[in-house]
Every structure is written in C-alpha cells, then in structure tokens.
Amino acid sequence: MTKFYLLFLMAALSNTAFATQYQSPEDFIAEAFPNQVPAPQSFWITPTLKKTVATILQHKPGFMRTRYWQVADKTVWILHEIGKTQLITVGIVIQDNKIQTLKVLEFKESRGWEVKHSFFTDQFKSLGLKADNSLSQTIDGISGATLSVRALKKTAMLALFFNQQLNQ
C-alpha cells in the first residue's frame, strides 16, 4: 500500500515538477500600464472568426472568449497555448498594430524552456501581421524547442489578429 501511495504521489507531482511562473499576468499587465491598469475587456470569438483562429492555432480553439486590456492604441493579451503537452502562458503587448513586448509568463513543459529568454523573444519586437495572418518576419527557431517556438509564434499571430479585429 505504501509503495502504491508513493507511486501515485510521484505521478501527481511529475506534471507540476517543471511548472515555473516567471511573472504573474497581473504584474505583466501592470508593467505595460504603469500609470493605471485599465479594466479587462472580453474579446469574443464569433463563428465568423472561428475558422481563422483555428487556422492560426492549427487546431480548434479551446475557448470562446479571451480577456484583453486596452488604453488608446495599446492592448495587452494573456494567451495560453500547448507546447508539446502542457500550457505555455504568454503575455503580449501590442501598440500601433505591432508587437511591443512578448514574454513567457509561465512554462510547464520539461523541454523547450529556452523560449523564455530575451534572445528569443526579442525577435518578436516590432512584428506585425501580413495579409495571410502570418508574422511579418521569420522567427529563428531553437534546436530542441520546436514545439515551444511554434506555440509562441501562434500566440503572437493570434494576439495580432485579435488586435486587428478590434481596430476594424
């Protein structure tokens, strides 16, 4: 019985053993809006937008709405995407339809954590969205972190697409 309990406990902890929060979403939002954090708003994925969202994510969206924060032409998005098997939480600041900041807030995967570093995330600065909903420039990958790189690219494209829809 004791062995079973120990194995069960180890299995339960293994899913969270690699979870690391680098910055809370609240702190990220406060950093983006240092004077005063605006109230959150909801962006609904309408049936019309659902197909484009699924194309960007390369799977059906697992949500119907997402929150964002906005002051003038600056928006902040906190998005989640699966790397290999676990969620990666990404904070994205967009101003003038360009990414100002992209930051990994929480990473739960056992591999691919290198995407959290600024040498990688700085590639997203000043990127916009092309007509085909792809990023305006290519992003160099990281060997061994392919799925994490893809997850960050998808969240960047999705935030830019959502921001674009707000401005229409």
C-alpha positions in Angstrom: 0.0 0.0 0.0 2.8 2.4 0.9 4.5 1.7 -2.5 1.3 2.4 -4.3 0.8 5.7 -2.5 4.4 6.8 -3.2 4.0 6.0 -6.9 0.7 7.9 -7.1 2.2 10.9 -5.3 5.2 10.9 -7.7 3.0 10.7 -10.7 0.8 13.6 -9.5 3.9 15.7 -8.8 5.6 15.0 -12.1 3.0 17.0 -14.0 3.9 20.1 -12.0 7.6 19.5 -11.4 8.5 21.6 -14.4 5.9 24.4 -14.0 7.6 27.7 -13.5 5.9 31.1 -13.3 8.4 33.8 -14.3 5.9 36.7 -13.9 2.3 36.8 -12.9 -0.2 38.0 -15.5 -1.2 40.8 -13.1 2.4 42.1 -12.8 2.8 41.9 -16.6 -0.3 44.0 -17.2 0.8 46.5 -14.5 4.2 46.8 -16.2 2.5 47.5 -19.5 0.2 50.2 -18.0 2.4 51.7 -15.2 0.0 54.7 -14.5 -3.2 52.8 -14.1 -4.3 49.3 -15.2 -7.5 49.5 -17.3 -10.4 47.2 -16.6 -10.3 43.9 -18.5 -12.5 43.6 -21.6 -13.6 40.4 -23.4 -12.9 39.6 -27.0 -15.4 37.0 -28.2 -14.6 34.6 -31.0 -17.6 34.8 -33.2 -18.5 31.9 -35.6 -17.1 34.1 -38.4 -13.7 34.4 -36.7 -13.5 30.8 -35.5 -12.2 29.4 -38.8 -9.3 32.0 -38.9 -8.5 31.4 -35.3 -8.4 27.6 -35.9 -6.1 28.2 -38.9 -3.7 30.3 -36.8 -3.7 27.8 -33.9 -3.6 24.8 -36.3 -6.4 23.3 -34.1 -9.8 24.3 -32.9 -9.8 27.0 -30.2 -10.5 25.6 -26.8 -12.1 28.9 -25.7 -14.9 31.2 -26.8 -13.5 34.4 -25.5 -10.3 35.9 -24.1 -9.6 38.9 -22.0 -7.5 41.9 -23.0 -6.6 45.3 -21.6 -6.6 48.4 -23.6 -5.6 52.1 -23.4 -5.8 54.1 -26.6 -3.9 52.0 -29.3 -2.1 49.8 -26.8 -3.5 46.3 -25.9 -2.3 43.6 -23.7 -3.2 39.9 -24.2 -2.5 37.0 -21.9 -2.8 33.8 -24.1 -2.2 30.2 -23.5 -1.0 27.6 -26.0 0.1 24.0 -25.7 3.8 23.3 -26.3 4.1 19.6 -26.5 1.7 18.5 -23.8 1.5 21.4 -21.4 0.3 25.0 -21.5 2.6 27.9 -22.0 1.3 31.3 -20.8 2.4 34.3 -22.9 1.9 38.0 -22.3 1.9 40.2 -25.4 1.8 44.0 -25.6 0.7 45.4 -29.0 0.9 49.1 -29.9 0.2 50.6 -33.3 -0.6 47.0 -34.6 3.0 45.9 -33.8 4.3 43.7 -31.0 6.0 45.8 -28.4 6.7 43.0 -25.9 6.3 39.3 -25.9 7.1 37.4 -22.7 6.7 33.9 -21.5 4.9 34.2 -18.1 4.6 30.6 -17.2 6.2 27.4 -18.7 5.1 23.9 -17.7 7.0 21.7 -20.2 10.0 19.7 -19.4 11.8 20.8 -22.6 11.9 24.0 -24.7 12.2 26.4 -21.8 14.8 28.4 -23.8 12.0 30.3 -25.4 11.6 32.3 -22.2 14.9 34.2 -22.8 15.1 37.6 -24.3 17.5 36.4 -27.0 14.5 34.6 -28.4 11.5 36.7 -27.5 13.2 40.0 -28.8 12.7 38.6 -32.3 9.0 39.4 -32.0 9.5 43.1 -31.3 8.0 45.3 -34.0 6.4 42.4 -35.9 3.0 42.8 -37.4 0.6 40.6 -39.3 0.7 40.0 -43.0 -2.5 39.7 -45.1 -2.3 35.9 -44.8 -2.2 36.2 -40.9 1.4 35.2 -40.7 4.1 37.2 -38.9 5.7 40.0 -40.9 9.2 38.4 -40.5 10.5 34.9 -39.8 11.4 33.8 -36.3 14.6 31.8 -35.9 13.9 28.6 -34.0 15.8 26.9 -31.2 17.0 23.3 -31.6 15.2 21.1 -29.3 12.4 23.6 -28.6 10.5 23.4 -31.9 7.0 22.9 -30.3 7.6 25.7 -27.8 8.7 28.0 -30.6 5.6 27.1 -32.6 3.4 27.9 -29.6 4.9 31.3 -29.2 4.5 32.1 -32.9 0.9 31.1 -32.7 0.2 33.2 -29.7 1.9 36.2 -31.4 -0.2 35.8 -34.6 -3.3 35.3 -32.6 -2.8 38.4 -30.5 -2.1 40.5 -33.6 -5.2 39.0 -35.3 -7.4 39.8 -32.3 -5.9 43.3 -32.1 -6.6 43.8 -35.8 -10.2 42.8 -35.3 -10.6 45.4 -32.5 -9.4 48.1 -34.9 -11.9 47.2 -37.6 
